[in-house]
Amino acid sequence: MHIRPRPWARPELEASPFFAAEPWTLKNHWRERFPAPAHPLYLELGCGKGHFIAKMSAAHPENNYLAVDMIDTMLGITRRNVVAERGGADPENLTLTAWDIERIEKILGPDDRIDGLFINFCNPWPKRKKHKKRLTHTRQLEKYKAFLAPGAWLRFKTDDDDLFEATLGYLEEAGFEVLALSRDLHSDARYAALEDFPTEHEAMFSERGIPIKYLRARLKAPAAPAPGAD
C-alpha cells in the first residue's frame, strides 16, 4: 500500500508506551512486555492502518497481540486508531513495532511462542520473480515455524485468487494442514458466525463485489515413529 508520509508518525510512535522501537532486542522476550505474559500471544503481520488489530485487541483483553508493519506512517495511523477505539486510552495487551517481515526471524524466536498468526490482505507480488516476497510463500512459512507454539494456527485472508491458490501449495510444502477454507467468505453460511473485524482492504473489496478468500491452517503433527523403530 502506498501512503503519503506523515511527519508526525515516528515522534508519536516513539512517545507511545505500546510501541517497541528496537524489536531486535526483544527476540525471545516479547511476552515479558505484557502485564499478563502467560496470556495467549497473537501476531499480525502487516497491520496496515490497524482497523483489525485495534478492534480485535480491544474485544479480547484476555489475549496479548503484537502487530508488525514496515512503514512508520502506517503504524502511526494504527496507533491513533487503537487509542480512538479505546476512548483515548493506551492498551496493555497490544504492542506495535516497525520491521521488515521478510527478516522476521531476526526479532522473533522459539521462546516467544506465538499462538496464532494473522496475515490479512498482504501484497500479492504477482510477478513470478517476486513470489518469494509473499508473506505466505514457503520461504516465509519456514521462518514462522521457528516461533509458533505447538498447536498454533495461521489465518489468512486475501482478495487475490492467484495468491490464495498458490498459498495452498506453499502451506502443503511447509508442512501445514488447512483446517478451514472459503473462496467467498461473506457468502459462505459455514462462516456466518466467525468472529471477525474487517480490515480497510476487506471492506473496500467487499463493496466492489470481490469475493474474500479465507483459510485457517496449522502445522501438521509430527508422524508417530513406526513400531519397533529406533
C-alpha positions as CSV (number, residue, x, y, z in Angstrom):
1,M,0.0,0.0,0.0
2,H,1.4,3.4,-1.0
3,I,0.7,6.2,1.5
4,R,1.9,9.7,1.9
5,P,4.5,10.1,4.7
6,R,3.2,11.7,7.9
7,P,6.0,13.6,9.7
8,W,4.2,13.2,13.0
9,A,4.1,9.4,12.8
10,R,7.6,8.4,14.2
11,P,7.6,11.0,17.0
12,E,4.2,9.8,18.2
13,L,5.3,6.2,18.0
14,E,8.5,6.9,19.9
15,A,6.4,8.6,22.7
16,S,3.9,5.7,22.8
17,P,4.1,3.1,25.6
18,F,2.8,0.4,23.3
19,F,5.4,0.9,20.6
20,A,8.7,-1.2,20.6
21,A,11.3,1.0,18.9
22,E,14.1,-1.7,19.0
23,P,12.4,-5.0,18.3
24,W,15.6,-6.9,17.8
25,T,16.3,-6.5,21.5
26,L,13.1,-8.3,22.4
27,K,13.7,-11.6,20.4
28,N,12.6,-14.4,22.7
29,H,11.3,-11.9,25.3
30,W,8.1,-10.4,23.7
31,R,5.8,-11.9,26.3
32,E,7.7,-10.0,29.0
33,R,6.4,-6.7,27.6
34,F,2.8,-7.5,28.7
35,P,1.4,-7.3,32.2
36,A,0.0,-10.8,31.7
37,P,2.8,-12.7,29.9
38,A,1.1,-16.1,30.3
39,H,-1.9,-15.0,28.2
40,P,-2.1,-16.2,24.6
41,L,0.0,-14.1,22.2
42,Y,-1.2,-13.5,18.7
43,L,0.8,-11.8,15.8
44,E,-0.5,-9.8,12.9
45,L,2.0,-9.4,10.0
46,G,1.4,-6.3,8.0
47,C,-1.2,-4.4,10.1
48,G,-2.0,-1.6,7.6
49,K,-3.9,1.2,9.2
50,G,-4.8,-1.1,12.2
51,H,-8.6,-1.3,12.0
52,F,-8.4,-5.1,12.5
53,I,-5.9,-5.1,15.4
54,A,-7.5,-2.1,17.1
55,K,-10.8,-3.9,17.4
56,M,-9.5,-7.4,18.0
57,S,-7.3,-6.4,20.8
58,A,-10.0,-4.3,22.4
59,A,-12.5,-7.1,22.2
60,H,-10.2,-9.6,23.8
61,P,-8.4,-8.3,26.8
62,E,-7.7,-12.0,27.7
63,N,-5.2,-12.1,24.8
64,N,-2.0,-10.3,24.0
65,Y,-1.3,-9.0,20.5
66,L,1.8,-8.0,18.5
67,A,1.4,-6.1,15.3
68,V,4.2,-5.6,12.8
69,D,4.5,-3.3,9.8
70,M,7.5,-1.8,8.0
71,I,6.1,1.7,7.4
72,D,6.2,4.2,10.3
73,T,3.3,6.3,8.8
74,M,1.1,3.2,8.7
75,L,2.0,2.4,12.3
76,G,1.4,6.0,13.3
77,I,-2.2,5.7,11.9
78,T,-2.6,2.4,13.6
79,R,-1.6,3.9,16.9
80,R,-4.2,6.6,16.6
81,N,-6.9,4.1,15.6
82,V,-6.0,1.9,18.6
83,V,-6.3,4.8,21.0
84,A,-9.5,6.0,19.4
85,E,-11.0,2.5,19.7
86,R,-10.3,2.6,23.5
87,G,-11.7,6.1,24.1
88,G,-8.3,7.7,24.3
89,A,-6.6,5.1,26.5
90,D,-3.4,3.2,25.7
91,P,-3.8,-0.6,25.5
92,E,-1.9,-3.0,27.8
93,N,-2.4,-6.1,25.6
94,L,-1.1,-4.7,22.3
95,T,2.4,-3.9,21.1
96,L,3.2,-2.3,17.8
97,T,6.7,-2.4,16.1
98,A,8.3,-1.5,12.8
99,W,10.2,-4.2,11.0
100,D,10.7,-5.8,7.6
101,I,8.7,-9.0,7.8
102,E,11.0,-10.8,5.3
103,R,13.5,-10.7,8.1
104,I,11.0,-11.7,10.9
105,E,13.4,-14.3,12.3
106,K,15.7,-11.5,13.5
107,I,13.1,-10.3,16.0
108,L,11.1,-13.5,17.0
109,G,12.4,-16.7,18.4
110,P,11.2,-20.0,19.9
111,D,10.7,-18.6,23.4
112,D,8.1,-16.1,22.1
113,R,5.7,-19.0,21.5
114,I,3.2,-17.3,19.2
115,D,-0.2,-18.9,19.5
116,G,-1.8,-17.6,16.3
117,L,-0.7,-15.7,13.2
118,F,-2.9,-13.2,11.2
119,I,-2.0,-12.4,7.6
120,N,-4.6,-10.0,6.2
121,F,-4.5,-8.8,2.5
122,C,-0.8,-8.9,2.1
123,N,0.9,-7.7,-1.2
124,P,0.3,-10.5,-3.8
125,W,3.6,-9.8,-5.6
126,P,2.0,-11.1,-8.9
127,K,5.3,-11.2,-10.9
128,R,6.8,-14.7,-10.7
129,K,10.3,-13.4,-9.9
130,K,8.8,-11.6,-6.8
131,H,6.8,-14.6,-5.4
132,K,9.4,-15.3,-2.7
133,K,8.4,-11.9,-1.2
134,R,4.9,-13.1,-0.5
135,L,4.2,-13.4,3.2
136,T,2.6,-16.8,2.7
137,H,5.5,-18.2,0.5
138,T,7.1,-21.4,1.6
139,R,10.3,-19.5,2.4
140,Q,8.4,-17.3,4.9
141,L,6.3,-20.1,6.3
142,E,9.6,-21.9,7.3
143,K,10.6,-18.8,9.2
144,Y,7.3,-18.6,11.1
145,K,7.6,-22.3,12.2
146,A,10.5,-21.3,14.4
147,F,8.4,-19.2,16.7
148,L,5.0,-20.7,16.5
149,A,3.8,-22.5,19.7
150,P,2.7,-26.2,19.5
151,G,-0.8,-26.2,18.0
152,A,-0.6,-22.6,16.8
153,W,-2.7,-21.6,13.8
154,L,-2.3,-19.3,10.8
155,R,-5.2,-17.3,9.5
156,F,-5.0,-15.8,6.0
157,K,-7.4,-13.5,4.0
158,T,-7.0,-12.1,0.5
159,D,-8.9,-10.8,-2.4
160,D,-6.3,-12.2,-4.9
161,D,-7.2,-15.6,-6.5
162,D,-3.7,-16.4,-7.7
163,L,-2.2,-15.7,-4.3
164,F,-4.8,-17.8,-2.5
165,E,-4.4,-20.8,-4.7
166,A,-0.6,-20.6,-4.5
167,T,-0.7,-20.3,-0.8
168,L,-2.5,-23.6,-0.5
169,G,0.6,-25.1,-2.2
170,Y,3.0,-23.2,0.0
171,L,1.3,-24.5,3.1
172,E,1.5,-28.1,1.9
173,E,5.2,-27.7,1.1
174,A,5.9,-26.2,4.5
175,G,4.0,-29.0,6.4
176,F,0.8,-27.1,7.3
177,E,-2.7,-28.6,7.2
178,V,-5.7,-26.5,6.2
179,L,-8.4,-26.6,8.8
180,A,-11.0,-24.3,7.2
181,L,-11.3,-22.7,3.8
182,S,-13.7,-20.5,1.8
183,R,-13.3,-18.8,-1.5
184,D,-16.2,-16.5,-0.9
185,L,-16.2,-15.8,2.9
186,H,-19.0,-13.3,3.1
187,S,-21.4,-15.6,1.1
188,D,-20.4,-18.8,2.9
189,A,-23.0,-19.8,5.5
190,R,-20.5,-22.0,7.3
191,Y,-18.6,-18.9,8.4
192,A,-21.5,-16.7,9.3
193,A,-20.7,-17.0,13.0
194,L,-16.9,-16.3,12.5
195,E,-16.0,-13.6,14.9
196,D,-14.1,-11.1,12.9
197,F,-13.3,-7.4,12.3
198,P,-12.7,-6.4,8.6
199,T,-9.6,-4.6,7.6
200,E,-9.9,-1.5,5.4
201,H,-9.0,-3.6,2.4
202,E,-11.6,-6.2,3.2
203,A,-14.4,-3.6,3.4
204,M,-13.2,-1.9,0.2
205,F,-13.0,-5.2,-1.8
206,S,-16.4,-6.4,-0.5
207,E,-18.0,-3.2,-1.6
208,R,-16.7,-3.8,-5.1
209,G,-18.2,-7.3,-5.1
210,I,-14.8,-9.1,-5.0
211,P,-15.0,-12.4,-3.1
212,I,-12.9,-12.6,0.1
213,K,-10.7,-15.7,0.2
214,Y,-10.1,-17.2,3.7
215,L,-8.3,-20.1,5.3
216,R,-7.1,-21.3,8.6
217,A,-4.2,-23.7,8.9
218,R,-1.8,-25.2,11.5
219,L,1.4,-27.2,11.4
220,K,0.8,-30.9,10.9
221,A,1.6,-33.0,14.0
222,P,4.9,-35.0,13.7
223,A,4.3,-38.5,12.4
224,A,4.5,-41.1,15.1
225,P,7.5,-43.5,14.8
226,A,6.8,-46.9,13.4
227,P,6.5,-49.7,15.9
228,G,9.9,-51.1,16.7
229,A,11.8,-48.2,15.2
230,D,14.9,-47.0,17.0
